[in-house]
Amino acid sequence: MLEYRSFVYLSDVLRFKGQVVRKYVDQDGENCLDLETSIVNQRGDNVMPGKATVALPSKQTGVSPLDRRLLAHV
């Protein structure tokens, strides 16, 4: 989820930031991260705050979340 809170102009300098707020294994056994994101302009305004959940590959199983989803549709 991302919110556009302010206009971003052609000459703006933007800094993309993210912070991990939670690490866990979900009900499907996938390793997940919850992130808080922000896009800050040169004036220090957070013009696009957001949140994201990312599923990561597992070293133990050797299967990535993408592979698991692709195999489910074959």
C-alpha positions as CSV (number, residue, x, y, z in Angstrom):
1,M,0.0,0.0,0.0
2,L,1.4,3.4,-0.9
3,E,-0.2,6.8,-0.4
4,Y,0.4,9.8,-2.7
5,R,0.3,12.7,-0.2
6,S,2.0,15.5,-2.2
7,F,2.9,16.4,-5.8
8,V,6.3,15.2,-7.0
9,Y,7.8,17.6,-9.6
10,L,10.2,16.9,-12.4
11,S,13.1,18.6,-10.6
12,D,12.5,17.0,-7.2
13,V,15.2,14.9,-5.6
14,L,13.7,11.8,-4.0
15,R,15.2,9.5,-1.4
16,F,13.6,6.0,-1.1
17,K,13.7,4.5,2.4
18,G,12.5,1.3,4.0
19,Q,12.6,-0.3,7.4
20,V,11.9,-3.9,8.4
21,V,9.3,-3.8,11.2
22,R,8.5,-7.5,11.5
23,K,10.1,-10.9,10.4
24,Y,7.9,-14.1,10.6
25,V,7.0,-17.3,9.0
26,D,3.4,-17.2,7.7
27,Q,0.7,-19.9,7.7
28,D,2.0,-21.3,4.4
29,G,5.5,-21.7,5.7
30,E,7.0,-18.7,3.8
31,N,9.5,-16.4,5.3
32,C,8.0,-12.9,5.3
33,L,9.1,-9.3,6.1
34,D,6.7,-6.4,6.9
35,L,8.2,-3.1,5.8
36,E,7.4,0.5,6.3
37,T,8.5,2.6,3.3
38,S,8.8,6.3,2.6
39,I,9.8,8.5,-0.3
40,V,11.2,11.8,1.0
41,N,11.8,14.9,-1.2
42,Q,14.6,17.4,-0.9
43,R,12.5,19.5,1.5
44,G,12.1,16.6,4.0
45,D,8.5,15.9,3.1
46,N,7.4,12.3,3.1
47,V,5.5,12.5,-0.1
48,M,4.7,8.7,-0.4
49,P,4.5,6.7,2.8
50,G,3.7,3.1,2.5
51,K,3.7,-0.5,3.9
52,A,4.7,-3.7,2.2
53,T,4.9,-7.4,2.9
54,V,7.7,-9.4,1.1
55,A,8.0,-13.2,0.9
56,L,11.6,-14.4,0.7
57,P,13.2,-17.6,-0.5
58,S,14.1,-20.2,2.1
59,K,17.6,-21.6,2.5
60,Q,16.1,-24.7,4.2
61,T,13.6,-25.7,1.6
62,G,15.4,-24.3,-1.5
63,V,12.1,-23.1,-3.0
64,S,11.3,-19.5,-3.6
65,P,7.8,-18.1,-3.1
66,L,7.7,-17.2,-6.8
67,D,8.6,-20.8,-7.8
68,R,5.8,-22.1,-5.5
69,R,3.2,-19.8,-7.1
70,L,4.4,-20.7,-10.6
71,L,4.2,-24.4,-9.9
72,A,0.7,-24.1,-8.5
73,H,-0.6,-22.8,-11.9
74,V,0.9,-25.6,-14.0
